[in-house]
Each structure stands twice: as structure tokens, then as C-alpha cells.
Amino acid sequence: MEPVDRHEAADEIRRLCTEADTEADRTLLRDLGDAISVGDISQATGIAIGRNIRQVVNRFELSPGAVAALIDFRADLGRSFGIDASQYRLGALLAEKTRGFVGREHIFRAVDQFFRTHSSGYFVVHGPPGAGKSAFLAEYVRRSGCLAHVNSRGLGVTSAAQFIENISAQIIADAGLPYAALPAGATADGAFLLKILEEARHRLGADERLVIAVDALDEATASDRDGANILFLPPVLPDGVYFVLTRRDADIPLVAQAPIGTLDISDYPDENTSDTRQYVRKALTRPRLRTWVSTRSLDESDFIAALAELSENNFMYLFHVLPEIESGVYRDLAIEQLPVGLVGYYEDHWVRMGMAVKPLPRVKLRLIYLLGEARKPISRRLLSELATDPAIRADEIDVQEVLDEWLQFLLEDRLDDHPRYSIYHTSFRDFLHRKDIVQAAGVTIEGIHRLIADNLWTSVFET
């Protein structure tokens, strides 16, 4: 996951001045471009940063990189409240998830219809792992510039307190509310969030909505308070305030008097097939993929239909398999020999990486399971220390070999000079927890947790 190049984004935003109709818009774009280029929120005095960012994204056609820079810039306002804003910078993740995005127009239409027929409320998109929920929400944020929060176990962002401090800072920035800091106890429950939603509502224009996108409710930590909603989401919402939420097919506590709309991605098989085919069709513009197809004398339409069927309409499967076709992993295989479904792909990769050979590669297995249990991104050095005990030694060369072999399954955090790694998608963690995989690997999840505790690094692995 490459960091956002804010200088390129700033140049793009400044160039939009030629498309602006008024001097006020031109000044806004120049100021935003200059502030992003400097990378210092304190230099943005005079800019109503939150709402102006949302309006610029809505009114101008921006690249994913430029939108990502604006979203990160808005998140950085949290620094003025003493918040560690770096953990809420979504720009690189947004750009990654929207790269190659296609389709899902039926979901956009359903969201718009819900907004038109309700004065406020929650709209929940749910479906199986890899169905494109997070990509849809990232694209929604890219198109609308709405406020956003991503729950991620791998990135260590799972708590209600993190959600409230992040979204509260964004609401204050968007509405220009008179807060210099979040009050004491603001994140203890949902009362302060509801208060500022009410205050922000009164600053909305006549036909304006305040939309907040929240990804992966299933990765958020449930409250230990009886009856509390996940993330302390308010049971009532002011008029003009909407949440667009995603979750896996899981039981998530959300009880509200506000209207709740839902869309189950699995209920749209024809649209899912059409969208996965469109995704493959777009990928076929890449030369190495076209070469793989042509050397097998395949008709492109047959290849598109076959990949969509093999994927079981799963975008995460295509996200992994198409690049591996291009890289030569399947150079000796016919299309009929490609793995079937996301789980089939994980099983195939597991075997190809030698994780099931005898004797078992215990160092590699230990490292993969440590990454799987991590609740925060983890460095190569720390992985080496955690994996080493009197029976097994894991040096940084061993660690780098595992990182190289499994990089497509990992998020690489490059905010500083010491990259840290976490699992990209929860479906791979599910695969690692599968009983037959755990038993064949000769490890236990409990044993991995004991290893963590023995090394006194439990803070890296706890929510």
C-alpha cells in the first residue's frame, strides 16, 4: 500500500482553478492545494477545511490520489485535539481499494433511494468476505467526500473510542463547530457524538446531507455495556444525518429508532456476475494478462466468463489471482486448472509456498500465525523477536523471506522509515483459523497467544 503523494495531489487541485467558475472557488482550490503541499494543518487558517473538502470532491472530477490526499488532510485536523491522527489516515487505503473499481451501481442507487425516502437513518451493506463491500464504501467516499472511518483489526483500529474521536474531529471540521478540543469523557459513550451531530445538523444547507461512512462493523470491538450499539452508534439521528455502514454476514448489535435500510449483496447474483465480468474485462487491458490469454488461444469473452465463474463472483479472488497470472505463477496451467473460489485460492497458495511439506517449516508457520493474530501493524524486527525462543530461531532474513512470499496478503505501512505489516483481509485470518489448517500446521492459536504473552508484547495483539 503506497503512501499518498501529497505534492502530486496538490498540483492537481491547483490545476482545477481553470475549471472553477468563480474567484472564490479558485481561491479555495489554491489554498487547499497549498495547504496539502505544506502538509501542515496549521497553515490552513481561513479554510473551512471540512465542508470545503467535501464540496470540492463533489463538484470536481479528481483522481483517487487527489481525493485520498484531501481525506488525509481532513483527518490531520485531529492533531489539534491531541489525537494520534496518523492511525486514521485513510488515503492510501482508499486509493488502493478504488484502483480498478467497477460496477456496484445497484448499491449506489439503493443508497440514494434510501436518502430520498428517509429524513435520516442507517443504510447497511452486508455480504460474504471478498464480495466488494469495502471497495464499494471506498468508492462512495471517493465520489462524495463524505466523512469516513474504517475499522481494521490489522491496523489496530477497532474500538468505539477510536471511532468517536476520529468522527467527532471530522464533524467539528466539517461543520465548523466551536471546539478547541474534545471534552473529557467524550469517547466514553455516544452522548457527545449525538450532541455534535445535532449541532452540525443546524449548519447544513437546505438540501444538504451529513453522510458518515463506516467500514467493517464486524471488525469493531463490541461494547460490554448491555444494550449498547456497536461503536455507540446513536439510536436516534437528527434530520439530514445518515450513516452508510458495511459488515460481513454477522450478528452486529444495532438497534435504532432511526430508519435502517439493508442490502444483502448475495441477493443480487446477476449484478454480481456482471460486475465481476466487468472487472476482468477491465483487467484485460493489461499486456501481460492479454498475453497469457492469447498464448492459450482463448477467446477473451470465454476467459472473462471463466474467471468470473472460478471466482464465484468474489472480488478478493480476482484481486489476488489476476496479478499472479500476470507474474507467471500459472504459466504452466490451463484455465481449467486455476483454483476455484477464494478459499480454494488460499489453499493453493498455502501448498505452493511449502507450508504443508514435511518436515513442517516451523519458522514460517510461526511468523504467519503471529501476523494473523496481530491487532496492530508489526515490524520485521519485532516479528523476529517474537518468533524466537530456545527451540526456534527466526532472524530478520527468515522474516523477510516470509514477508516477500506473502506480501499480497499484507498491508505495508510506510508512514516512516520502518515498514510495519498486518493482514490485508480478514478472510485470510479466517483461513488460518480453520481447524484442518491449524492442525496440519502443527500450531495452536493458544500456543501463539502464549508466545506473545511470554514476550511481553500483548499490547500489540490486544484490542
C-alpha positions, 0 to 999 in steps of 0.5 A, spaced: 500 500 500 503 506 497 503 512 501 499 518 498 503 523 494 501 529 497 505 534 492 502 530 486 495 531 489 496 538 490 498 540 483 492 537 481 487 541 485 491 547 483 490 545 476 482 545 477 482 553 478 481 553 470 475 549 471 472 553 477 467 558 475 468 563 480 474 567 484 472 564 490 472 557 488 479 558 485 481 561 491 479 555 495 482 550 490 489 554 491 489 554 498 487 547 499 492 545 494 497 549 498 495 547 504 496 539 502 503 541 499 505 544 506 502 538 509 501 542 515 494 543 518 496 549 521 497 553 515 490 552 513 487 558 517 481 561 513 479 554 510 473 551 512 477 545 511 471 540 512 465 542 508 470 545 503 473 538 502 467 535 501 464 540 496 470 540 492 470 532 491 463 533 489 463 538 484 470 536 481 472 530 477 479 528 481 483 522 481 483 517 487 490 520 489 487 527 489 481 525 493 485 520 498 490 526 499 484 531 501 481 525 506 488 525 509 488 532 510 481 532 513 483 527 518 490 531 520 485 536 523 485 531 529 492 533 531 489 539 534 485 535 539 491 531 541 489 525 537 494 520 534 491 522 527 496 518 523 492 511 525 486 514 521 489 516 515 485 513 510 488 515 503 492 510 501 487 505 503 482 508 499 486 509 493 488 502 493 481 499 494 478 504 488 484 502 483 480 498 478 473 499 481 467 497 477 460 496 477 456 496 484 451 501 481 445 497 484 448 499 491 449 506 489 442 507 487 439 503 493 443 508 497 440 514 494 433 511 494 434 510 501 436 518 502 430 520 498 425 516 502 428 517 509 429 524 513 435 520 516 437 513 518 442 507 517 443 504 510 447 497 511 451 493 506 452 486 508 455 480 504 460 474 504 468 476 505 471 478 498 464 480 495 466 488 494 463 491 500 469 495 502 471 497 495 464 499 494 464 504 501 471 506 498 468 508 492 462 512 495 467 516 499 471 517 493 465 520 489 462 524 495 467 526 500 463 524 505 466 523 512 469 516 513 472 511 518 474 504 517 475 499 522 481 494 521 483 489 526 490 489 522 491 496 523 489 496 530 483 500 529 477 497 532 474 500 538 468 505 539 473 510 542 477 510 536 471 511 532 468 517 536 474 521 536 476 520 529 468 522 527 467 527 532 474 531 529 471 530 522 464 533 524 467 539 528 471 540 521 466 539 517 461 543 520 465 548 523 463 547 530 466 551 536 471 546 539 478 547 541 478 540 543 474 534 545 471 534 552 473 529 557 469 523 557 467 524 550 469 517 547 466 514 553 459 513 550 455 516 544 452 522 548 457 527 545 457 524 538 449 525 538 450 532 541 455 534 535 451 531 530 445 535 532 449 541 532 452 540 525 445 538 523 443 546 524 449 548 519 447 544 513 444 547 507 437 546 505 438 540 501 444 538 504 446 531 507 451 529 513 453 522 510 458 518 515 461 512 512 463 506 516 467 500 514 467 493 517 462 493 523 464 486 524 471 488 525 469 493 531 470 491 538 463 490 541 461 494 547 460 490 554 455 495 556 448 491 555 444 494 550 449 498 547 450 499 539 456 497 536 461 503 536 455 507 540 452 508 534 446 513 536 439 510 536 436 516 534 439 521 528 437 528 527 434 530 520 439 530 514 444 525 518 445 518 515 450 513 516 452 508 510 455 502 514 458 495 511 459 488 515 460 481 513 454 476 514 454 477 522 450 478 528 452 486 529 448 489 535 444 495 532 438 497 534 435 504 532 429 508 532 432 511 526 430 508 519 435 502 517 435 500 510 439 493 508 442 490 502 444 483 502 449 483 496 448 475 495 441 477 493 443 480 487 447 474 483 446 477 476 449 484 478 454 480 481 456 476 475 456 482 471 460 486 475 465 481 476 465 480 468 466 487 468 472 487 472 476 482 468 474 485 462 477 491 465 483 487 467 484 485 460 487 491 458 493 489 461 499 486 456 501 481 460 494 478 462 492 479 454 498 475 453 497 469 457 490 469 454 492 469 447 498 464 448 492 459 450 488 461 444 482 463 448 477 467 446 477 473 451 469 473 452 470 465 454 476 467 459 472 473 462 466 468 463 471 463 466 474 467 471 468 470 473 465 463 474 472 460 478 471 466 482 464 465 484 463 472 483 468 474 489 472 480 488 478 478 493 479 472 488 480 476 482 484 481 486 489 476 488 489 471 482 489 476 476 496 479 478 499 472 479 497 470 472 500 476 470 507 474 474 507 467 471 505 463 477 500 459 472 504 459 466 504 452 466 496 451 467 490 451 463 484 455 465 481 449 467 486 448 472 486 455 476 483 454 483 476 455 484 473 460 489 477 464 494 478 459 499 480 454 494 485 460 492 488 460 499 489 453 499 493 453 493 497 458 495 498 455 502 501 448 498 505 452 493 509 456 498 511 449 502 507 450 508 504 443 508 511 439 506 514 435 511 518 436 515 513 442 517 517 449 516 516 451 523 519 458 522 514 460 517 508 457 520 510 461 526 511 468 523 504 467 519 500 465 525 503 471 529 501 476 523 494 473 523 493 474 530 496 481 530 491 487 532 496 492 530 501 493 524 508 489 526 515 490 524 520 485 521 524 486 527 519 485 532 516 479 528 523 476 529 523 477 536 517 474 537 518 468 533 524 466 537 525 462 543 530 456 545 527 451 540 526 456 534 530 461 531 527 466 526 532 472 524 530 478 520 532 474 513 527 468 515 522 474 516 523 477 510 523 471 506 516 470 509 514 477 508 516 477 500 512 470 499 506 473 502 506 480 501 499 480 497 496 478 503 499 484 507 498 491 508 505 495 508 505 501 512 510 506 510 508 512 514 516 512 516 522 509 515 520 502 518 515 498 514 510 495 519 505 489 516 498 486 518 493 482 514 490 485 508 483 481 509 480 478 514 478 472 510 485 470 510 485 470 518 479 466 517 483 461 513 488 460 518 483 459 523 480 453 520 481 447 524 484 442 518 489 448 517 491 449 524 492 442 525 496 440 519 500 446 521 502 443 527 500 450 531 495 452 536 492 459 536 493 458 544 500 456 543 501 463 539 497 467 544 502 464 549 508 466 545 506 473 545 504 473 552 511 470 554 514 476 550 511 481 553 508 484 547 500 483 548 499 490 547 500 489 540 495 483 539 490 486 544 484 490 542 
